[in-house]
Amino acid sequence: MEPHDQQPSSPQRRGLATGLFQLVFVIAVIAAALGLSRALKGQVGERAPQIADLRGDAAISVRLAEPIIVTYAPEVRVNGTIQATAEVSVSPQVSGEITFVSTAFRAGAEVEKGEKLFEIDRADFLLAVERAQSEIAAAQSDLQQLEAEAAIAVQEWQELYPGREVNELAARVPQIEAAKARLASAVANKRTAQLSLKRTRVYAPLDARVLASSLDIGQIVAPGQAVGRLVALESIELAVPVSSDQLAVLDPAIGRVATYARRGAEGAVRNAEIVRVDASLDARTRLSNLYLLPETTRDLRIGDFVDVAISSDSVEGAMTLPATALSGQSSVWVVADGQLAARTVRVLGEEQDQGHVIVAPFDIADGIVALPPLEAEAGQVVTVRAKAERTAATGGSADAAQ
């Protein structure tokens, strides 16, 4: 019997149909998802806010700030250091053993001009003065003897050769001149010995504070050996760095009286006067120093930090503005005939709340822009939206512009 063609069984046909159905279902789901996505994108695009291109607009709106007119005395508050312009190194001019040291010649003590600091053994120097005195006596004796011999020789010459000029050799002129030179040398030696004797006692050259001392009794010192350091009380001053803007606020600075307090010394507020101003700016910090002479140097230590407040002249008609009105550090925008115009201002200080600045009087035209546009340009057409509310000026002094 010949075999018949094999036909798929009923279960196989059912499995093939199921697979085809699943494939069609997956394709339908993907197609539906794509269609839904396109529909949602269309709705989002219709509902999304549109960013207006204002570049072609003729004008933008701004809000004006109404300034408050005040009488303001700028006060510059800065930090400084205490320094000295004259520091003296103490060293003996003669050598010897130290026999006396003043109790005031110790670090931190103050000495008065002319006060004895220390003394070197004087015995050898007293002997040198005595030897010099003996040399003077011998030279004087030799000179007197030669002068007497010369007088006799001149008399004999005149008796032997009347009318003839006396010969210098016969009159002992060279010998007398040499004796006079020896006498002058002996006198000079005595003065040198006396000067060295005087230098065995060292005195304070000025009213000063002792910065360092390394002397004690019995110590041997040599000429030029540094044994201590003094700083002149009158040379102690305050060095205060300030910016060009701060210096402009104080101009003229020399002669102004400032108050200062040593850092950490509560309640000890004293006065100082500005006596000098640096002639140039520091190349690194771009600051210049004011030098103030304190009314007293008591309790001032070299290197201490001080807080300094310097008042300037009162400015009539100063204006209090919101800090947001500043564009950069020294310019604002104003509205003039419906257009923006730039103004350069001198900032005098700021109020304690840091929300307002105080500037010198200037032409505000039709009003000051409270918050300038990001890309403000001179001549740009604007419309005034509203004016900012007035803010009461704070009392008391404020820090000057930094």
URHU-V187772 format. One record per pair of residues at least 6 apart in sequence whose C-alpha atoms are under 8 Angstrom apart, sorted by the first residue. I is the first residue (numbers start at 1). J is the second residue. D is the distance in Angstrom with one decimal. If there is no record, write none. Layout:
i->(I;I)
j->(J;J)
d->(D;D)
This chain:
i->(58;59;59;59;59;60;60;60;61;61;61;61;62;62;62;62;62;62;62;62;62;62;63;63;63;63;63;63;63;63;64;64;64;64;64;64;64;64;64;64;65;65;65;65;65;65;65;65;65;65;65;66;66;66;66;66;66;66;67;67;67;67;67;68;68;68;68;68;68;68;69;69;69;69;70;70;70;70;70;70;71;71;71;71;71;72;72;72;72;72;73;73;73;73;73;73;74;74;74;74;74;74;74;74;74;74;74;74;75;75;75;75;75;75;75;75;75;76;76;76;76;76;76;76;76;76;77;77;77;77;77;77;78;78;78;78;78;78;79;79;79;79;79;79;80;80;80;80;80;80;80;80;81;81;81;81;81;81;81;81;82;82;82;82;82;82;82;82;82;82;82;83;83;83;83;83;83;84;84;84;84;84;84;85;85;85;86;86;86;87;87;87;87;88;88;88;88;89;89;89;89;89;90;90;90;90;90;91;91;91;91;91;91;92;92;92;92;92;92;92;92;92;92;93;93;93;93;93;93;94;94;94;94;94;95;95;95;95;95;96;96;96;96;96;97;97;97;97;97;97;97;98;98;98;98;98;98;98;98;98;98;98;99;99;99;99;99;99;100;100;100;100;100;101;101;101;101;101;101;102;102;102;104;104;104;105;105;105;105;105;106;106;106;106;107;107;107;107;107;108;108;108;108;109;109;110;110;110;110;111;111;111;111;111;111;112;112;112;112;113;113;113;113;113;113;114;114;114;114;115;115;116;116;116;116;117;117;117;117;118;118;118;119;119;119;120;120;121;122;122;125;125;125;125;126;126;126;128;128;129;129;129;129;131;132;132;132;132;132;133;133;133;135;135;136;136;136;139;139;139;139;139;140;140;142;143;143;143;143;146;146;146;147;147;149;150;150;150;150;151;153;153;153;154;154;154;157;157;158;158;168;206;207;207;207;208;208;208;208;209;209;209;209;210;210;210;210;211;211;211;211;212;212;212;213;213;213;214;214;215;215;233;234;236;236;236;236;237;237;237;237;238;238;238;238;238;239;239;239;239;240;240;240;240;240;241;241;241;241;242;242;242;242;243;243;243;243;244;244;245;245;246;246;246;247;249;249;249;250;250;250;250;253;253;254;254;254;254;254;255;255;255;256;256;256;256;257;257;257;257;257;257;258;258;258;258;258;258;258;258;259;259;259;259;259;259;259;260;260;260;260;260;260;260;260;261;261;261;261;261;261;261;262;262;262;262;262;262;262;263;263;263;263;270;270;271;271;272;272;272;272;273;273;273;273;274;274;274;274;275;275;275;275;276;276;276;277;277;277;277;278;278;278;279;280;281;281;282;315;317;317;318;318;318;318;319;319;319;319;320;320;320;320;320;321;321;321;321;322;322;322;322;323;323;323;323;324;324;325;325;325;325;325;325;325;326;326;327;327;330;330;330;330;331;331;331;331;332;332;332;332;332;332;333;333;333;333;333;333;333;334;334;334;334;334;334;334;334;334;334;335;335;335;335;335;335;335;335;336;336;336;337;338;338;338;338;339;339;339;339;339;340;340;340;340;340;340;340;341;341;341;342;343;345;345;345;346;346;347;347;347;347;347;347;348;348;348;348;348;348;349;349;349;349;349;349;349;350;350;350;350;350;350;350;351;351;351;351;351;352;352;352;370)
j->(381;380;381;382;383;381;382;383;382;383;384;385;369;370;371;372;373;382;383;384;385;386;369;370;371;384;385;386;387;388;367;368;369;370;371;384;385;386;387;388;321;322;325;367;368;369;370;387;388;389;390;321;367;368;387;388;389;390;319;320;321;368;390;319;320;321;390;391;392;393;317;318;319;320;316;317;318;319;320;393;314;315;316;317;318;314;315;316;318;397;311;312;313;314;315;397;249;311;312;313;314;315;348;349;397;398;399;400;309;310;311;312;349;397;398;399;400;246;250;309;310;311;312;399;400;401;307;308;309;310;399;400;240;241;242;307;308;309;240;241;305;306;307;308;238;239;240;241;305;306;307;308;238;239;240;302;303;304;305;306;236;237;238;239;300;301;302;303;304;305;306;236;237;238;239;302;303;231;232;235;236;237;302;235;236;237;231;232;235;229;230;231;232;229;230;231;232;226;227;228;229;230;226;227;228;229;230;223;224;225;226;227;228;199;200;202;221;222;223;224;225;226;227;196;199;200;222;223;224;196;199;200;222;223;120;220;221;222;223;120;121;220;221;222;120;121;217;218;219;220;221;118;119;120;121;215;216;217;218;219;220;221;118;119;120;121;217;218;118;119;120;216;217;117;118;119;215;216;217;116;117;118;110;111;117;111;117;118;210;213;210;211;212;213;209;210;211;212;213;209;210;211;212;209;210;207;208;209;210;204;206;207;208;209;210;204;206;207;208;203;204;205;206;207;208;203;204;205;206;203;204;201;202;203;204;201;202;203;204;201;202;203;200;201;202;200;201;200;197;200;193;194;196;197;193;194;197;190;193;190;193;194;197;190;186;187;189;190;193;186;187;190;183;186;183;186;187;179;180;182;183;186;179;183;179;176;179;180;183;172;175;176;172;176;172;170;171;172;173;171;170;171;172;166;170;171;166;170;164;166;174;232;232;233;234;230;231;232;233;230;231;232;233;228;229;230;231;228;229;230;231;228;229;230;227;228;229;227;228;227;228;297;297;293;294;297;302;291;292;293;294;290;291;292;293;294;289;290;291;292;289;290;291;292;308;287;288;289;290;287;288;289;290;286;287;288;402;287;288;401;402;400;401;402;253;312;348;400;310;311;312;313;274;277;273;274;275;276;277;273;274;275;273;274;310;311;271;272;273;274;310;311;271;272;273;274;308;309;310;311;269;270;271;272;308;309;310;269;270;271;272;306;307;308;309;267;268;269;270;306;307;308;268;269;300;304;305;306;307;304;305;306;307;294;295;294;295;292;293;294;295;292;293;294;295;290;291;292;293;290;291;292;293;290;291;292;288;289;290;291;288;289;290;288;288;287;288;288;360;360;361;358;359;360;361;358;359;360;361;356;357;358;359;393;356;357;358;359;355;356;357;370;354;355;356;357;370;371;332;333;368;369;370;371;372;332;333;333;372;344;345;346;347;342;343;344;345;342;343;344;345;368;369;340;341;342;343;368;369;372;340;341;342;343;364;365;366;367;368;369;341;364;365;366;367;368;369;382;365;366;367;366;381;382;383;384;378;379;380;381;382;376;377;378;379;380;381;382;377;378;379;378;363;359;360;362;359;360;357;358;359;360;400;401;357;358;359;360;400;401;357;358;359;398;399;400;401;356;357;358;398;399;400;401;357;358;394;398;399;394;398;399;388)
d->(6.6;7.4;4.9;4.6;6.4;7.0;4.8;6.0;5.5;4.5;5.6;5.6;6.6;7.7;7.4;7.4;7.8;6.7;6.2;5.2;5.4;7.5;5.9;5.7;6.9;5.9;5.2;4.9;5.5;6.7;5.9;5.3;4.5;5.0;8.0;7.0;7.7;6.2;4.4;5.8;7.2;7.4;7.8;6.9;5.4;6.0;4.7;5.5;4.7;7.3;7.8;7.6;7.1;7.0;6.6;6.3;7.2;6.2;5.7;5.4;5.4;7.9;7.4;5.4;5.1;7.2;7.4;7.6;7.6;7.2;5.4;5.6;4.8;6.6;6.9;5.6;5.2;6.1;7.3;7.8;6.6;5.7;4.7;5.8;5.9;5.4;5.2;6.7;6.3;8.0;6.8;6.0;5.8;4.0;6.0;7.2;7.2;6.0;5.4;7.1;6.9;7.9;6.0;6.4;7.3;6.9;7.0;5.5;6.5;5.5;4.3;6.0;7.8;6.8;6.5;5.5;5.2;6.7;8.0;5.7;5.1;6.4;7.8;5.8;4.7;7.5;7.4;5.7;4.5;6.5;6.1;6.9;7.1;7.6;7.2;6.2;5.3;6.5;6.3;7.4;7.0;5.8;4.8;5.8;6.4;5.5;4.2;6.6;5.7;5.3;6.5;7.0;5.7;5.4;6.6;7.9;5.8;5.6;4.5;5.9;7.0;5.8;4.7;6.3;7.2;6.7;5.2;5.1;5.4;6.5;7.4;5.7;5.6;6.2;6.8;5.1;6.0;6.9;7.5;5.2;4.3;6.0;6.9;5.3;6.7;7.8;6.0;5.9;5.7;7.0;5.8;4.4;6.5;5.7;5.0;6.0;7.6;6.5;7.8;6.1;4.6;6.4;5.8;5.8;5.0;5.6;7.2;7.0;5.3;5.2;4.6;5.5;7.1;7.5;7.7;7.2;7.4;6.9;5.3;5.9;6.6;7.7;8.0;8.0;6.5;8.0;7.6;4.5;6.1;6.7;6.7;6.7;6.3;4.8;7.7;7.3;5.4;4.3;5.5;5.7;6.1;5.5;5.7;6.8;5.4;5.5;7.8;5.7;5.6;4.4;6.4;7.3;5.9;4.5;6.2;8.0;7.0;5.1;5.1;5.4;6.2;7.3;7.7;5.8;5.6;5.7;5.3;6.2;5.2;5.0;7.1;7.9;5.9;6.0;4.3;6.6;7.1;6.5;6.5;6.8;5.1;5.8;6.7;6.4;7.4;7.5;5.8;7.9;6.6;6.6;6.2;7.8;6.6;5.5;7.9;4.9;5.0;4.7;6.0;6.5;5.4;6.0;7.7;5.8;5.5;7.5;5.7;4.3;6.0;6.8;8.0;5.8;5.5;6.2;7.4;6.6;6.3;4.4;6.5;7.5;5.1;5.4;4.0;4.7;7.5;5.3;5.1;6.2;7.0;5.3;5.4;7.0;5.9;4.2;6.4;7.7;5.7;5.3;6.4;6.1;5.6;7.4;5.5;4.4;6.2;4.7;6.4;7.0;6.5;6.4;6.5;7.6;6.6;5.1;7.8;8.0;6.6;7.8;5.7;5.6;5.0;5.9;8.0;8.0;6.0;7.2;5.7;4.6;7.3;7.5;7.7;6.2;7.7;5.5;5.7;4.9;6.0;6.5;7.6;6.0;4.7;7.3;7.9;6.2;6.5;6.2;5.2;6.5;8.0;7.0;7.1;6.0;7.8;6.6;7.6;7.3;4.8;5.3;7.7;7.2;6.1;5.8;8.0;6.6;7.0;5.6;6.6;7.7;7.4;7.4;7.5;6.6;6.0;6.0;7.8;6.0;5.3;4.3;5.0;5.6;5.4;6.5;6.5;7.6;6.1;4.6;6.6;7.4;5.3;5.5;6.8;5.0;5.1;7.2;5.8;4.1;6.6;5.3;6.1;6.1;7.8;6.7;8.0;7.4;7.9;6.9;7.8;6.6;5.7;5.0;6.3;7.9;5.5;4.9;6.5;7.3;6.0;5.8;4.8;6.6;5.2;5.0;6.4;7.8;8.0;5.9;5.4;4.2;6.2;5.6;5.6;6.1;7.2;7.2;5.0;6.6;7.2;6.9;7.6;7.0;7.1;7.0;6.5;6.5;7.2;6.7;6.9;7.8;8.0;7.6;5.3;7.7;6.8;7.7;7.9;5.1;5.4;6.2;7.2;6.0;5.3;6.2;5.8;5.6;7.6;7.9;6.7;5.7;4.5;6.5;6.9;7.7;5.7;5.3;6.1;7.5;6.8;5.7;4.5;6.8;6.5;5.5;4.5;6.1;5.8;5.4;6.6;5.6;5.5;6.2;7.2;6.4;5.5;4.4;6.3;7.8;5.9;4.8;6.5;5.5;5.4;6.7;7.3;7.8;7.8;7.1;6.2;4.4;6.4;7.4;5.6;5.1;6.5;7.7;7.2;6.2;5.9;5.7;5.3;4.1;5.6;5.1;5.2;6.5;7.8;6.7;5.7;4.2;6.4;7.8;5.9;5.7;6.6;6.1;5.1;7.2;7.5;6.0;4.7;6.2;5.6;5.3;6.5;7.9;6.5;5.3;4.8;6.1;7.2;7.4;5.8;6.6;5.8;4.8;5.2;5.5;5.3;6.4;6.3;6.4;5.7;4.5;6.6;7.1;5.4;5.4;6.3;7.6;6.0;4.3;6.2;7.0;7.7;5.6;4.7;5.5;6.3;5.6;6.0;7.5;7.4;6.2;4.7;5.3;6.6;5.0;7.9;7.5;7.3;5.8;5.3;6.2;6.6;6.9;5.5;4.3;5.5;6.0;5.4;6.5;7.1;7.4;7.5;6.3;5.6;4.7;6.0;6.1;5.6;6.6;5.8;5.3;6.3;7.1;6.1;6.5;7.0;5.5;4.3;5.4;6.1;7.9;6.4;5.4;5.5;6.5;6.9;7.8;5.3;5.4;7.6;7.2;5.9;5.6;6.4;8.0;7.5;5.1;5.3;4.5;5.6;7.6;6.8;5.2;5.2;5.3;6.6;6.9;7.8;5.0;6.3;6.4;7.9;6.5;6.7;7.0;5.5;5.5;7.1;6.0;4.4;6.5;8.0;6.1;7.7;5.5;5.1;6.5;5.5;5.6;5.9;5.2;7.1;6.2;5.4;3.9;4.5;5.9;4.1;5.5;5.9;6.1;6.7;6.9;6.1;7.4;6.8;5.5;7.5;7.7;6.4;8.0;7.1)
